[in-house]
Amino acid sequence: MINVKITGTGSYVPEKILTNFDLEKFLDTSDEWITSRTGIRTRHVAAEHEVTSDLAAEASRRALSMAGVQAEEIDMIIVGTITGDYPWPATACVVQHKLGIQNCAAFDVSAACSGFVYALDIAVSRIRSGAGSKALVIGAEVLTRAVDWEDRNTCVLFGDGAGAVVLEACNEDKGILSTHLHADGSYAELLYQPGFGSRNPASEEGLKARLPYLKMQGNEVFKIAVRSLTEVAFEALEANGMTAKDVNLFIPHQANQRILDATAKRIGLSDEQVYVNVDRFGNTSGASIPIALDEANRLGRIQPGDIVLLDAFGGGLTWGAALIRW
Ligand code: ACO
């Protein structure tokens, strides 16, 4: 069987930082509430001129540079995003153009915060099938334009950013060991953007009802998130005959410190095994795992041969895991 390994990682977050104290100035909230309930202290916000494809393209350039791969060698670009440049065409197509790549497959995956793991699964399968040998897999979001800045229940949680990896076919005994994807659409309305799609097409009334903004039932999502993240992490470990002790680094979707703590505890992971950056970036949805992966990689927290467990959960509801031998 062809193996598929990550040969480069990259990430990009916009320069502007919004602190909890900045939020206190225009919202009925406090740094104390946000840090104690979520662990989030700051998040990055895209500049007016920046769009999702800009963040994605910059993260990709950094990943390509680390991999030593030229843009034109890429056979496919898959972007996990729910805040693309447009409802359509795919942000992956815009990224392709920005990177100067011609005529490779380019499409987006809509799996919210699980988008990167879903995109990774598809890219690995396509490479294994022989459909190409080099892929760019990206998670990129500008969520600060999809949240309702008058809704303190949600807007304090999210931030902007992008992360990317270069995947390459290899014959070595390393790479993506397995991926595991799940979804339960009966929970679609626990975490969603009600407008403006075919159910609620664009209208002035819809705008007044704030339909184009993210809505979430936080308490419900919290419980299902911990359960699903735990179950799929065990599924990935068991599929490879491993236990929590074998994991060198656990990189969960960075939703909320309390979700990360509860999940890690249930899986049986120590603090040292868990990578956390939600305090600095907030929840960047599909971008959170590849940003964390790139940070950890560049900090030397991942060494050749290490076992890395990616664990995602998000709107859909969707969840998934990927186990990697680095
Ligand atoms: N500042 C101050 N008070 C607030 C804020 C805020 N920003 N937001 C809510 N409150 C208030 C509420 O109005 C409520 O007040 P009330 O009791 O007077 O009605 C009180 O705080 C408690 O609200 P809860 O919703 O019960 O607070 P909870 O402890 O559940 O924390 C939170 C809310 C942080 C959203 C939590 O439910 C959570 O983390 N859920 C998971 C959310 C998440 O991470 N989702 C993303 C995962 S999937 C994805 O990434 C897309």
Residues whose N, C-alpha, C, O or C-beta is under 5 A from the ligand:
A	BS01	ACO	D28 T29 S30 W33 R37 T38 C113 R152 N153 V156 G218 N219 V221 F222 A255 N256 N283 S285 F313 G314 G315
